[in-house]
Structures are given as structure tokens and as C-alpha cells.
Amino acid sequence: MVSERLLHDFLGLNDYSSPLYGRIYEEVEVKPFTRELSREFLRRGFEKLT
């Protein structure tokens, strides 16, 4: 998948000079939020700002 490759390149997981090289990592796949869940997520987040 293109996005996985992009993330690996960005983090430098295969780059010896990267601080993350050789470290164990876990990938978590998150499905897109529904419109209602997106609103609830933002509402709760903004509540924490005040």
C-alpha cells in the first residue's frame, strides 16, 4: 500500500541513520469516522480546551 510505504519512508524505519531504525513498532489501522462520530470527536476535544 502506498500510504504504508510513505509512512515508513517518513519515519525512516529502514534508514540506518534514523533514531527509529531497528526499533519495534506496531501499526494500528483506524477506519474512517462517520460524520456523526467526527462531530462528537471534535466536540469532546474542544470541550477539553476550555
Residue pairs with C-beta under 8 A, 6 or more apart in sequence:
4 27
8 14
11 18
11 20
12 18
12 19
12 20
12 21
13 20
13 21
13 25
14 21
15 21
33 41
